[in-house]
Amino acid sequence: MVTEKLPLQRDAFGREQGARSTSDSSLSAVEQERLRRERKIQDLLPDEEEAQEKTYDSRLVKRLMVYVAVYKREFVISLILIVVTSVMSVGTPWIIQRAIDEGIRAGNVGTLRFWTFLFLAAIVLEWVASRARLTVMAYAGTRIVTDIRSQLFRHLHTLSMGFFNDYSVGRLMSRLISDVSVLQDFVTWSITGLARSAFILVGIIVAMLFLNWQLALVTFAVMPAMIVLTNYFRRYVRQAYRAARQRLSLINGFLNESITGIRVTKSFSREQANSRHFDDLNRSYFDANVRTTQLAAYFFPGVDFIGSLATALVVGVGGWLILGDQLTAGVLAAFVIWVDRFFEPIRELSRRYYTFQAAMAASERLFALLDTEPDLKDAPHAFALPPIAGRVDLDNVQFNYKEDEPVLRGVTIGAEPGERIALVGETGAGKSTVIRLIARFFDVTGGAVLIDGHDVRDVTQASLRAQLGIVLQDSFLFDGTIRDNIRYGRLDATDAEVEAATVAVGADEFIRKLPDGYNTQVGENGVNLSVGQRQIVSFARALLADPRILILDEATSSIDTTTERQIQAGLEQLLKGRTSFVIAHRLNTIVNSDKIVVLDQGQVIEEGSHEELLARKGRYHQLYTMQWAVESDPRAKNYALN
């Protein structure tokens, strides 16, 4: 049978696959499973990870140095300590040489004692300096990454909702945790570690050439083999470690999704399917780590072998020179120690090569995130919105999320202070977009949104939202106490003000029945409370903030009718005296609105009170009678029969 041959290619780990039959029938079951897994993983890798990473990028290094410069005193101290430890590391073999040649061979006990004490003093000084350097760099490195993490966190809060719609939580967590950890390792250990290795390497070369250039050349004779081995390692380790990082990022993202969506997983009995997918990710990460271990298993023993070969050459040539009275035993002993220490910096530099390259990739991703400009910025002339009465006007508003795909088409809505406006329409009609534009989560592409006559684009976002209250369908509660979650609406509120808000919306009674009352821990996203309890706590939070304009986006859609009736009094108290925009899929909850606006395909097609719209027998009449039918409302029966 003739099979189609594929061209030579490499897998994600840098391994040559060679020409492979498209049927894969000649492969073992284990290898076929690995290939299936890797094809699946390749489809999951984010596009940004596919960019070719640079081993060194001066632009990124300069930006990193801005953070390092803040702690330049610690780095200067560390550099001084590196010089001390390097001098001691290079100098102790020379002390041993003098002790052997001038003390032992000469039979001079006093000289031997002197060099012995000097050697002890040198190793103690090296230990103290090394300990001090590590302590100083641990402090500086931790402070630097703390600064970077804080800047990232603050920057994320400046970005618009559109950014978070496009950027997954898993990827963000990977940036804030994994990438920052890579930078911490690089800044804390690699910068000074590379400097120390370079100092020691240069120092040993100079010392060997100074003491005996012939033996030095013998040592350097193995360097071509070391260069070949190092180039081989660099060629493949970059791809292997990159593959491991990619797969770890996928694991982090999937773990985040799985934990966040555990209720959906259990609802659809997806535990086994999720476990299989996680096993694929985990196994792929295992394969990537095995590949990196294999490369290390080739390289580092190879360095040790070349180092041993250099030692053997030095001992052989040095012994021959000693027999010819051209070399002393002390010099040979010093060279044997130097040769061993000569290859340690090479091993260290090779280890740090990956850390450095990973730091370049991590810093590129972090700085790309920091360089992301907010879609919405305060205008240069923006001013703080003064206390408002609550008038809202949408004047011929047009908007689209994507170019050439309009969502709103010339929407005009007016709301007087204290007026209750209900937005009605089918899914995709543009209801949620309207309230997002009022809160300026997005900017209009045409027309204007005015608050008390002020264009929302002309005022600062902070001052605008300080006078808005928003209650969403899924009221998010932070892990903490009920009291803290309510106080989130106004952080300087007293306990009495918090409790007054809960009394007003009817939440005080159920809260006091809880074991710890207001100090009850709600758990992550309020998991310890019922849906209705979470929603009424969110009402209290909004009431405490005392906004002049209130937005309710399907605020009661996730609760049953009985619970909805129970919290209706709290909702009425929340809406009292405030300009409000209400989106509700249960039309009976908005029949008392001052004005009902019906949207269809991004346009206002009807506007009026509940009674007026039913009388017109238009779209609202259709929606209302379809939803509640004749038996739900006697008023609907009359209109439906006419």
Secondary structure, DSSP 4 states (H G I P E B T S, - for coil): ---PBPPP-B-TTS-B--S-BTT-TTS-HHHHHHHHHHHHHHHHS-GGGGSPPPS--HHHHHHHHHHHHTTHHHHHHHHHHHHHHHHHHHHHHHHHHHIIIIIITTT-HHHHHHHHHHHHHHHHHHHHHHHHHHHHHHHHHHHHHHHHHHHHHHHHTTS-HHHHHHS-HHHHHIIIIIIHHHHHHIIIIIHHHHHHHHHHHHHHHHHHHHH-HHHHHHHHTTHHHHHHHHHHHHHHHHHHHHHHHHHHHHHHHHHHHHHHTHHHHHHTT-HHHHHHHHHHHHHHHHHHHHHHHHHHHHHHHHHHHHHHHHHHHHHHHHHHHHHTTSS-HHHHHHHHHHHHHHHHHHHHHHHHHHHHHHHHHHHHHHHHHHTPPPSS---TT-BPPPP----EEEEEEEEEEETTEEEEEEEEEEE-TT-EEEEE-STTSSHHHHHHHHTTSS--SEEEEEETTEEGGGB-HHHHHTTEEEE-SS----SSBHHHHHHTT-TT--HHHHHHHHHHHT-HHHHHHSTTGGG-B--GGGTTS-HHHHHHHHHHHHHHH--SEEEEESTTTTS-HHHHHHHHHHHHHHHTTSEEEEE-SSGGGGTT-SEEEEEETTEEEEEE-HHHHHHHTSHHHHHHHHHHHHHH-HHHHHHHH-
